């Protein structure tokens, strides 16, 4: 991760890009030029205009690059805060043991609850090792259920959380989730109907009736999943997911739901019955499908986990089969679907400077199955993370390091994932507008298992894993003995619906491929149009065909590819940073 850190008083600390972005805006209009003759994408000229400011654009039919600058904490408009109060010391104030000899779970949880109930603040974990364990009947070791709570260590090399529970099936070491059912897919009150078609990105939506909506409140903008044939078509017909044997979503509406965009209302025109949104939509809105706007229960805000490392004691099991996650009594079953950190129903929050670590496992494992999960989140920034070495990477959702499930406008940056089944993963129809920036995925297709020796498994790469995660950006990233992809996955089965179409209108910008395992940096075979623009490194090829039966007819035309092997001279080097600077400069 050279170039991502600076040295301060003898220690390496992450560069805080958000702190200098205002200076960058004043000094430059784009990233620093590189040596050699530079080139620009034909889709991103110097006079590029965000597509939500243009008329007549269609997600299904047209080639265009969206404005991805809205990702992350408060859309990148403000820095993640450092100085918060009050600060509670879990050792001094709650007698948590920092030596690792006594269990500290109850003491730390008491501190978290106390700070949350008083309106927020910092729960500080001084240097040391804190032993955690799962409590009977709970789905977590530690739980944050209030807004404005930050769990802060003294540094990723000084504060360590060591979970000693090994039977963690579908549980998390740290769970951040509000009480009650609060998320994108939980309407509160009667929905309001969208009045006309919006085939492309928009920040204004006309409604049949504004009801009592007010400026400043959060709403869900939803295009429902439809699968019944009609003269006007249906959502499933549009995506060519109606026929077997290559994958059908007919009858799966309860699971798939349709894309939801969680947005804040920034303005209301009552005469024209229009609302203005704080970020563009990422797929179409059609009255044909019953497109609508509704309130949801409140999500948590201003929550952070930072400056610490987390590890899990290894499971003692000796056999780790790919299908064991569904065989009760096997090690794979007992660790299936577990996470180090899960954010569920959270907005404008962060995880930063968090590492996984080996708490003494002789197989080298850092964690049992999965790393970090964002589910139904908006505007969460993950930065300066270092997560890897899963013990189990079996099927059914194991061995993922960072997974975004039905997650809007989140930002992953300056992060490193390694030794996993999949590194970065998008899943679900509401996983849109997310950005992975300047990050590295190293050595997928791997699990530690029992011995920790080279243990190859099925699954590889960082991917748009299934169920149509549209309109995401992978920006200036590197696959090292790995790669980045969005391809048709057909009738590969999920818990209910098949994976099917995985993406559309997603962009791979300036991607590097390194290592010995794969000749390509990108595999892209998206519904309608997808984009691979600029590649670098010894493995700089772009694969545009998966070879899976039924793919060609369902994903035509072939995705847009430019600049294979020419990423070092691509201007701008980073699409996300350039778009962010443009938006700031336009204010």
C-alpha positions as CSV (number, residue, x, y, z in Angstrom):
1,X,0.0,0.0,0.0
2,X,2.9,2.4,-0.8
3,X,1.8,6.0,-1.0
4,X,-1.2,5.6,1.3
5,X,0.5,6.5,4.5
6,X,2.7,9.1,6.1
7,X,5.1,8.9,9.0
8,X,4.2,10.8,12.1
9,X,6.4,10.6,15.3
10,X,7.8,7.3,14.2
11,X,4.5,5.6,13.4
12,X,2.8,5.1,10.0
13,X,-0.6,6.7,9.9
14,X,-3.2,6.8,7.1
15,X,-3.3,9.8,4.9
16,X,-6.7,11.6,5.4
17,X,-7.6,12.5,1.9
18,X,-10.8,14.2,3.0
19,X,-8.7,16.7,5.0
20,X,-6.8,17.9,2.0
21,X,-9.5,17.8,-0.7
22,X,-10.4,21.5,-0.2
23,X,-6.7,22.4,-0.9
24,X,-6.7,20.1,-3.9
25,X,-9.7,21.9,-5.3
26,X,-8.0,25.2,-5.0
27,X,-4.7,24.0,-6.5
28,X,-5.6,21.6,-9.3
29,X,-8.6,20.8,-11.5
30,X,-7.7,17.1,-11.8
31,X,-5.1,14.5,-10.7
32,X,-1.4,15.0,-11.2
33,X,-0.4,14.2,-14.8
34,X,1.8,11.2,-15.4
35,X,4.9,10.9,-17.6
36,X,4.2,10.1,-21.2
37,X,1.4,10.9,-23.6
38,X,-1.9,11.0,-21.8
39,X,-5.3,10.0,-23.2
40,X,-8.9,10.3,-22.1
41,X,-11.8,8.0,-22.5
42,X,-14.2,8.8,-25.2
43,X,-16.9,8.6,-22.6
44,X,-15.2,11.1,-20.3
45,X,-14.1,14.2,-22.3
46,X,-12.9,17.3,-20.6
47,X,-16.4,18.9,-21.0
48,X,-18.2,15.9,-19.5
49,X,-21.5,16.7,-17.9
50,X,-23.1,14.5,-15.2
51,X,-25.8,12.4,-16.9
52,X,-28.5,13.4,-14.4
53,X,-28.1,16.9,-15.9
54,X,-28.8,15.6,-19.4
55,X,-32.1,14.6,-21.1
56,X,-32.9,11.4,-22.9
57,X,-30.5,9.0,-21.3
58,X,-31.5,5.4,-20.7
59,X,-29.8,2.9,-18.3
60,X,-30.9,0.0,-20.5
61,X,-29.8,1.3,-23.9
62,X,-27.1,4.0,-23.6
63,X,-23.4,4.2,-23.0
64,X,-22.4,6.8,-20.4
65,X,-20.4,7.3,-17.2
66,X,-22.4,8.2,-14.1
67,X,-21.3,10.7,-11.4
68,X,-20.0,8.6,-8.6
69,X,-18.8,11.5,-6.4
70,X,-21.6,11.1,-3.9
71,X,-20.2,7.9,-2.3
72,X,-19.1,7.8,1.3
73,X,-19.6,9.7,4.6
74,X,-21.8,12.7,3.9
75,X,-21.1,12.4,0.2
76,X,-17.5,13.4,0.8
77,X,-18.7,16.9,1.8
78,X,-17.1,16.8,5.2
79,X,-14.2,14.9,6.9
80,X,-14.8,12.0,9.3
81,X,-14.6,13.6,12.8
82,X,-11.6,12.9,15.1
83,X,-12.5,15.0,18.2
84,X,-15.7,13.8,19.7
85,X,-16.9,13.9,23.3
86,X,-17.5,12.7,25.9
87,X,-14.8,10.0,26.0
88,X,-15.3,7.0,28.2
89,X,-12.3,4.8,29.0
90,X,-13.4,1.1,29.2
91,X,-10.5,0.3,31.6
92,X,-10.7,3.2,34.0
93,X,-14.4,3.7,33.9
94,X,-15.8,0.2,33.4
95,X,-12.9,-2.0,34.6
96,X,-12.4,-3.9,31.4
97,X,-9.3,-6.2,31.5
98,X,-6.7,-5.1,28.9
99,X,-4.5,-8.1,29.5
100,X,-6.6,-10.7,27.7
101,X,-6.8,-12.9,30.8
102,X,-10.3,-12.1,31.9
103,X,-13.3,-11.8,29.6
104,X,-14.0,-8.1,28.8
105,X,-17.2,-8.5,26.8
106,X,-19.7,-7.3,29.5
107,X,-17.6,-4.4,30.5
108,X,-17.1,-3.1,27.0
109,X,-20.8,-3.6,26.2
110,X,-21.8,-1.7,29.3
111,X,-19.6,1.2,28.2
112,X,-21.2,1.2,24.7
113,X,-24.7,1.2,26.1
114,X,-23.9,3.9,28.6
115,X,-22.5,6.2,26.0
116,X,-25.3,5.5,23.6
117,X,-28.0,6.1,26.2
118,X,-26.5,9.5,27.0
119,X,-26.6,10.7,23.4
120,X,-23.2,9.5,22.1
121,X,-19.5,9.9,22.4
122,X,-16.3,7.8,22.2
123,X,-15.9,4.4,23.9
124,X,-12.1,4.3,24.1
125,X,-10.1,1.0,24.4
126,X,-6.6,1.8,25.6
127,X,-3.7,-0.3,24.4
128,X,-4.0,-4.0,25.2
129,X,-5.8,-7.2,24.3
130,X,-9.5,-7.5,25.1
131,X,-11.0,-11.0,25.3
132,X,-14.5,-11.3,23.8
133,X,-17.1,-14.1,23.6
134,X,-20.6,-14.7,22.4
135,X,-23.4,-14.5,25.0
136,X,-26.1,-17.1,24.9
137,X,-29.0,-16.2,22.7
138,X,-27.2,-13.2,21.1
139,X,-26.1,-12.7,17.5
140,X,-23.1,-10.7,18.4
141,X,-20.3,-10.2,21.0
142,X,-20.7,-6.4,21.0
143,X,-23.6,-4.4,19.8
144,X,-24.0,-0.7,19.0
145,X,-27.7,0.2,18.8
146,X,-27.5,4.0,19.2
147,X,-26.4,6.8,16.9
148,X,-23.3,9.0,17.6
149,X,-21.3,6.2,19.2
150,X,-17.7,5.6,18.2
151,X,-15.7,2.5,19.3
152,X,-12.1,3.7,19.2
153,X,-8.9,1.8,19.9
154,X,-5.4,3.3,20.5
155,X,-4.2,2.1,17.1
156,X,-4.4,-1.1,14.9
157,X,-1.1,-2.1,16.3
158,X,-1.9,-1.4,20.0
159,X,-5.6,-2.4,20.6
160,X,-6.6,-5.9,19.9
161,X,-10.0,-7.6,20.2
162,X,-9.7,-11.4,20.5
163,X,-13.0,-13.4,20.1
164,X,-12.7,-16.8,21.7
165,X,-16.1,-18.2,20.6
166,X,-15.6,-20.5,17.6
167,X,-19.2,-21.5,16.9
168,X,-20.3,-18.2,15.3
169,X,-22.8,-19.3,12.7
170,X,-24.5,-16.2,11.3
171,X,-23.2,-14.1,14.1
172,X,-20.9,-11.1,14.3
173,X,-18.1,-10.0,16.7
174,X,-19.4,-6.4,16.4
175,X,-22.9,-5.7,15.2
176,X,-24.1,-2.1,14.5
177,X,-27.9,-2.1,14.0
178,X,-30.8,-0.1,15.3
179,X,-33.6,-1.7,17.3
180,X,-36.6,-2.7,15.3
181,X,-36.8,-3.3,11.6
182,X,-35.2,-0.3,10.0
183,X,-33.9,-0.5,6.5
184,X,-34.5,0.3,2.8
185,X,-37.1,-2.4,2.4
186,X,-39.3,-1.5,5.4
187,X,-41.8,1.1,4.4
188,X,-43.4,3.3,7.0
189,X,-46.8,4.7,6.0
190,X,-48.3,4.8,2.5
191,X,-46.0,5.0,-0.5
192,X,-46.3,7.9,-2.9
193,X,-46.4,7.1,-6.6
194,X,-43.9,8.3,-9.1
195,X,-45.8,10.3,-11.8
196,X,-43.7,9.6,-15.0
197,X,-40.9,7.6,-16.4
198,X,-37.3,8.3,-15.5
199,X,-35.3,5.9,-17.7
200,X,-31.9,7.4,-16.7
201,X,-30.2,9.1,-13.7
202,X,-32.1,11.9,-12.1
203,X,-32.0,14.1,-9.0
204,X,-35.6,15.3,-9.3
205,X,-38.7,13.1,-9.1
206,X,-42.2,14.1,-9.9
207,X,-44.9,12.4,-7.7
208,X,-48.7,12.1,-8.1
209,X,-49.0,13.5,-4.6
210,X,-46.4,14.9,-2.3
211,X,-48.3,14.0,0.8
212,X,-46.7,15.6,3.9
213,X,-43.1,15.1,2.7
214,X,-40.7,17.7,4.1
215,X,-37.3,19.0,3.0
216,X,-34.5,17.4,4.9
217,X,-36.0,14.0,5.6
218,X,-34.8,10.6,4.3
219,X,-36.9,8.5,1.9
220,X,-36.6,5.4,-0.1
221,X,-37.0,5.7,-3.9
222,X,-38.0,2.3,-5.1
223,X,-38.6,0.7,-8.5
224,X,-40.4,-2.5,-7.6
225,X,-39.6,-5.9,-9.0
226,X,-42.3,-7.0,-11.5
227,X,-42.5,-10.3,-13.4
228,X,-46.0,-10.5,-14.8
229,X,-46.1,-10.1,-18.7
230,X,-47.8,-7.0,-20.0
231,X,-47.8,-4.9,-23.2
232,X,-45.5,-2.5,-21.4
233,X,-43.2,-5.3,-20.3
234,X,-41.8,-6.0,-16.8
235,X,-38.7,-5.6,-14.8
236,X,-37.7,-9.2,-15.2
237,X,-38.4,-9.2,-19.0
238,X,-36.2,-6.1,-19.3
239,X,-33.3,-7.9,-17.7
240,X,-33.9,-11.1,-19.8
241,X,-34.4,-13.2,-16.7
242,X,-37.6,-15.0,-17.6
243,X,-36.6,-18.3,-19.0
244,X,-34.9,-21.5,-17.9
245,X,-32.6,-23.3,-18.2
246,X,-30.2,-20.4,-17.9
247,X,-31.7,-18.7,-14.9
248,X,-35.2,-17.2,-14.2
249,X,-36.3,-14.7,-11.6
250,X,-40.0,-15.2,-12.3
251,X,-41.8,-15.7,-8.9
252,X,-38.9,-14.4,-6.8
253,X,-40.2,-10.9,-6.1
254,X,-40.3,-11.3,-2.3
255,X,-36.6,-12.0,-2.3
256,X,-35.4,-9.6,-5.1
257,X,-37.7,-6.6,-4.3
258,X,-36.2,-4.3,-6.9
259,X,-33.6,-1.5,-6.6
260,X,-34.0,1.0,-3.7
261,X,-32.2,4.4,-3.5
262,X,-32.0,5.8,0.0
263,X,-32.0,9.6,-0.4
264,X,-32.4,12.8,1.6
265,X,-34.9,15.4,0.2
266,X,-32.9,18.6,-0.5
267,X,-35.8,20.6,-2.0
268,X,-39.6,20.5,-2.7
269,X,-41.5,22.2,-5.5
270,X,-45.1,21.8,-4.3
271,X,-46.6,23.4,-7.4
272,X,-44.8,20.9,-9.7
273,X,-45.1,18.1,-7.2
274,X,-41.3,17.4,-7.4
275,X,-38.8,16.5,-4.9
276,X,-35.0,17.0,-5.2
277,X,-32.7,14.3,-4.1
278,X,-29.2,14.6,-2.6
279,X,-27.7,12.0,-5.0
280,X,-28.7,10.7,-8.5
281,X,-30.8,7.5,-8.9
282,X,-28.9,4.5,-10.2
283,X,-31.5,2.6,-12.3
284,X,-34.8,3.5,-13.9
285,X,-38.0,4.5,-12.2
286,X,-41.1,3.4,-14.1
287,X,-44.8,3.9,-13.2
288,X,-45.3,0.6,-15.1
289,X,-43.6,-1.2,-12.2
290,X,-45.3,0.9,-9.5
291,X,-42.3,3.2,-8.9
292,X,-42.8,4.9,-5.6
293,X,-41.3,6.9,-2.7
294,X,-41.8,6.0,1.0
295,X,-40.5,6.7,4.4
296,X,-38.6,4.1,6.4
297,X,-37.7,3.7,10.1
298,X,-34.7,5.8,11.1
299,X,-31.3,4.4,10.5
300,X,-28.3,4.8,12.8
301,X,-26.0,7.8,12.0
302,X,-22.6,8.9,13.0
303,X,-21.3,5.6,14.2
304,X,-17.7,4.6,13.9
305,X,-15.3,1.7,14.6
306,X,-11.7,2.7,14.3
307,X,-8.0,2.3,15.3
308,X,-8.0,-1.4,16.4
309,X,-7.5,-5.0,15.2
310,X,-9.9,-7.9,15.5
311,X,-9.1,-11.6,15.4
312,X,-10.9,-14.9,16.1
313,X,-9.5,-18.0,17.6
314,X,-9.5,-20.8,15.0
315,X,-12.1,-23.6,15.0
316,X,-10.4,-26.9,15.8
317,X,-12.2,-28.8,13.0
318,X,-10.0,-30.7,10.5
319,X,-12.3,-31.0,7.5
320,X,-13.6,-27.9,5.6
321,X,-15.7,-29.0,2.7
322,X,-17.2,-26.5,0.2
323,X,-20.8,-27.7,1.0
324,X,-20.3,-28.2,4.7
325,X,-22.0,-24.9,5.5
326,X,-25.4,-26.8,5.2
327,X,-24.3,-30.0,7.0
328,X,-25.1,-29.7,10.7
329,X,-22.2,-30.7,13.0
330,X,-19.4,-29.8,10.6
331,X,-16.9,-27.0,11.2
332,X,-18.2,-25.3,8.1
333,X,-21.7,-25.3,9.4
334,X,-20.6,-23.9,12.8
335,X,-18.8,-20.9,11.3
336,X,-21.0,-20.2,8.3
337,X,-22.0,-16.6,7.6
338,X,-20.1,-15.2,10.5
339,X,-18.6,-11.7,10.4
340,X,-16.0,-9.6,12.2
341,X,-18.1,-6.4,11.8
342,X,-21.6,-5.9,10.4
343,X,-23.3,-2.6,9.8
344,X,-27.1,-3.1,9.2
345,X,-29.4,-0.1,8.8
346,X,-26.7,2.7,9.1
347,X,-26.0,5.9,7.3
348,X,-23.3,8.6,7.3
349,X,-20.9,6.5,9.4
350,X,-17.4,4.9,9.1
351,X,-15.0,2.1,9.8
352,X,-11.3,3.1,9.5
353,X,-7.9,1.9,10.4
354,X,-9.2,-1.6,11.4
355,X,-7.1,-4.7,10.7
356,X,-7.7,-8.4,11.1
357,X,-4.9,-10.2,13.0
358,X,-3.9,-13.7,14.0
359,X,-4.5,-14.1,17.7
360,X,-2.2,-17.1,17.9
361,X,-3.7,-19.6,15.5
362,X,-1.3,-22.2,14.2
363,X,-3.0,-22.2,10.8
364,X,-2.5,-18.5,10.3
365,X,-6.2,-17.6,10.2
366,X,-7.3,-14.2,11.3
367,X,-11.1,-14.9,11.1
368,X,-13.5,-17.7,10.8
369,X,-15.3,-16.9,7.6
370,X,-16.1,-13.2,6.6
371,X,-14.7,-9.8,7.3
372,X,-17.0,-6.7,7.0
373,X,-20.6,-6.6,5.9
374,X,-22.6,-3.5,5.0
375,X,-26.3,-4.3,4.7
376,X,-28.9,-1.6,3.8
377,X,-26.4,1.2,4.5
378,X,-26.0,4.6,2.8
379,X,-22.9,6.8,2.9
380,X,-20.6,4.6,5.0
381,X,-16.9,5.1,4.4
382,X,-14.5,2.1,4.9
383,X,-10.9,3.3,4.8
384,X,-7.4,2.1,5.6
385,X,-8.6,-1.5,6.3
386,X,-6.5,-4.6,6.2
387,X,-8.7,-7.7,6.3
388,X,-7.8,-11.3,5.4
389,X,-7.0,-15.0,6.0
390,X,-10.4,-16.7,6.4
391,X,-10.4,-20.1,7.9
392,X,-13.5,-21.2,5.9
393,X,-14.2,-20.1,2.3
394,X,-16.9,-22.6,1.4
395,X,-20.0,-22.0,-0.7
396,X,-23.2,-20.2,0.5
397,X,-21.5,-16.9,1.5
398,X,-18.2,-17.6,3.2
399,X,-14.7,-16.3,2.9
400,X,-15.8,-12.7,1.8
401,X,-13.6,-9.9,3.1
402,X,-15.7,-6.9,2.4
403,X,-19.3,-7.4,1.2
404,X,-21.9,-4.7,0.3
405,X,-25.4,-6.1,0.3
406,X,-28.2,-3.9,-0.8
407,X,-26.0,-1.0,0.1
408,X,-26.1,2.5,-1.5
409,X,-23.4,5.1,-2.1
410,X,-20.7,3.7,0.2
411,X,-17.0,4.2,-0.3
412,X,-14.2,1.7,0.3
413,X,-10.8,3.3,-0.1
414,X,-7.1,2.7,0.6
415,X,-7.9,-0.8,1.8
416,X,-6.2,-4.2,1.4
417,X,-8.0,-7.6,1.5
418,X,-6.2,-10.9,1.1
419,X,-6.4,-14.7,1.3
420,X,-10.1,-15.1,0.8
421,X,-12.8,-16.7,-1.4
422,X,-13.8,-13.3,-2.7
423,X,-12.2,-10.0,-1.8
424,X,-14.7,-7.2,-2.5
425,X,-18.3,-8.3,-3.2
426,X,-21.5,-6.6,-4.3
427,X,-24.8,-8.3,-3.8
428,X,-28.5,-7.4,-4.3
429,X,-30.5,-4.9,-6.4
430,X,-30.0,-2.0,-4.0
431,X,-26.2,-2.2,-4.1
432,X,-25.7,0.8,-6.3
433,X,-23.5,3.9,-6.4
434,X,-20.8,2.3,-4.4
435,X,-17.1,3.1,-5.0
436,X,-14.0,1.0,-4.3
437,X,-11.1,3.4,-4.7
438,X,-7.3,2.8,-4.6
439,X,-7.6,-0.6,-3.0
440,X,-5.9,-4.0,-3.4
441,X,-7.4,-7.6,-3.5
442,X,-4.6,-10.2,-3.1
443,X,-4.9,-14.0,-3.4
444,X,-8.5,-15.1,-3.7
445,X,-9.5,-18.7,-4.2
446,X,-8.1,-19.5,-0.8
447,X,-9.0,-20.6,2.7
448,X,-6.7,-21.4,5.7
449,X,-8.7,-24.6,6.7
450,X,-7.0,-26.8,9.3
451,X,-3.3,-26.5,8.4
452,X,-3.0,-23.1,6.8
453,X,-1.0,-24.5,3.9
454,X,-2.0,-23.5,0.4
455,X,-5.6,-24.6,0.4
456,X,-7.3,-23.7,-2.9
457,X,-11.1,-23.6,-3.1
458,X,-13.9,-22.7,-5.5
459,X,-14.7,-19.0,-5.9
460,X,-12.2,-16.3,-6.9
461,X,-11.9,-12.6,-7.6
462,X,-13.7,-9.5,-6.4
463,X,-17.1,-9.5,-8.0
464,X,-20.6,-8.3,-8.6
465,X,-21.7,-11.6,-7.1
466,X,-25.4,-11.8,-8.1
467,X,-28.9,-10.4,-8.2
468,X,-28.1,-7.3,-10.3
469,X,-25.9,-4.8,-8.4
470,X,-26.0,-2.0,-10.9
471,X,-24.0,1.2,-11.3
472,X,-20.9,0.8,-9.1
473,X,-17.4,2.0,-9.7
474,X,-14.1,0.1,-9.1
475,X,-11.5,2.9,-9.3
476,X,-7.7,2.7,-9.6
477,X,-7.6,-0.7,-7.9
478,X,-5.3,-3.7,-8.1
479,X,-5.9,-7.4,-8.3
480,X,-2.8,-9.4,-7.2
481,X,-3.3,-13.1,-8.0
482,X,-6.9,-12.0,-8.3
483,X,-9.1,-9.8,-10.5
484,X,-12.3,-7.8,-10.6
485,X,-15.5,-8.9,-12.4
486,X,-19.1,-8.4,-13.3
487,X,-20.3,-11.3,-15.5
488,X,-23.5,-13.3,-16.1
489,X,-23.9,-16.1,-13.6
490,X,-27.1,-17.7,-14.9
491,X,-28.8,-20.3,-12.8
492,X,-26.1,-20.6,-10.1
493,X,-28.4,-20.9,-7.2
494,X,-28.6,-18.6,-4.2
495,X,-30.8,-19.4,-1.1
496,X,-33.8,-18.9,-3.3
497,X,-33.3,-17.0,-6.6
498,X,-30.4,-17.7,-8.9
499,X,-27.5,-15.2,-9.2
500,X,-28.5,-14.4,-12.8
501,X,-27.6,-10.9,-14.2
502,X,-25.0,-9.5,-11.8
503,X,-24.5,-5.9,-13.1
504,X,-25.1,-3.1,-15.6
505,X,-23.6,0.3,-16.0
506,X,-20.7,-0.6,-13.6
507,X,-17.3,0.9,-14.4
508,X,-13.8,-0.6,-14.0
509,X,-11.5,2.4,-14.2
510,X,-7.7,2.1,-14.4
511,X,-7.5,-1.5,-13.0
512,X,-4.1,-3.2,-12.5
513,X,-3.5,-7.0,-12.7
514,X,-0.5,-8.6,-11.1
515,X,0.7,-12.0,-10.0
516,X,0.9,-15.5,-11.6
517,X,-2.7,-16.8,-11.5
518,X,-4.7,-14.8,-14.1
519,X,-3.9,-13.1,-17.4
520,X,-6.6,-10.4,-17.0
521,X,-7.3,-7.6,-14.6
522,X,-11.0,-7.4,-15.4
523,X,-13.8,-9.7,-16.5
524,X,-16.9,-7.8,-17.7
525,X,-20.1,-9.2,-19.2
526,X,-22.8,-7.0,-18.0
527,X,-26.5,-6.6,-19.0
528,X,-26.7,-3.8,-21.5
529,X,-23.5,-1.7,-21.1
530,X,-20.6,-2.2,-18.7
531,X,-17.2,-0.5,-18.9
532,X,-13.5,-1.4,-18.6
533,X,-11.5,1.8,-19.2
534,X,-7.7,1.6,-18.8
535,X,-5.7,-1.3,-17.4
536,X,-2.2,-1.6,-16.0
537,X,0.3,-4.2,-14.9
538,X,1.6,-7.5,-16.4
539,X,-1.9,-9.0,-16.4
540,X,-3.8,-6.2,-18.1
541,X,-6.1,-8.1,-20.4
542,X,-9.9,-7.6,-20.2
543,X,-12.2,-10.7,-20.7
544,X,-15.6,-9.9,-22.1
545,X,-17.1,-13.4,-22.3
546,X,-17.7,-15.8,-19.4
547,X,-18.5,-18.7,-21.6
548,X,-21.5,-19.5,-19.5
549,X,-24.5,-20.9,-21.4
550,X,-27.1,-18.3,-22.3
551,X,-24.8,-15.4,-21.5
552,X,-24.3,-14.0,-25.0
553,X,-27.9,-13.4,-25.8
554,X,-28.7,-12.0,-22.3
555,X,-25.8,-9.6,-22.0
556,X,-25.3,-8.2,-25.6
557,X,-23.8,-5.9,-26.7
558,X,-20.2,-6.6,-25.7
559,X,-19.1,-4.2,-23.0
560,X,-17.2,-1.0,-23.7
561,X,-13.4,-1.6,-23.4
562,X,-10.7,1.1,-23.9
563,X,-7.0,1.4,-23.2
564,X,-5.9,-2.2,-22.4
565,X,-2.4,-1.8,-20.9
566,X,-2.6,2.0,-21.0
567,X,-3.9,2.8,-17.6
568,X,-0.6,4.5,-16.5
569,X,-1.3,7.3,-18.9
570,X,-5.1,7.5,-18.5
571,X,-6.3,10.9,-17.6
572,X,-7.6,11.3,-15.0
573,X,-5.9,8.5,-13.1
574,X,-8.9,8.3,-10.7
575,X,-12.4,8.8,-11.9
576,X,-13.8,9.1,-8.4
577,X,-11.4,11.8,-7.3
578,X,-11.8,13.8,-10.5
579,X,-15.6,13.7,-10.2
580,X,-15.4,14.8,-6.6
581,X,-13.2,17.7,-7.4
582,X,-15.5,18.7,-10.3
583,X,-18.5,18.7,-8.0
584,X,-16.7,20.8,-5.4
585,X,-15.4,23.2,-7.9
586,X,-18.9,23.7,-9.4
587,X,-20.4,24.9,-6.1
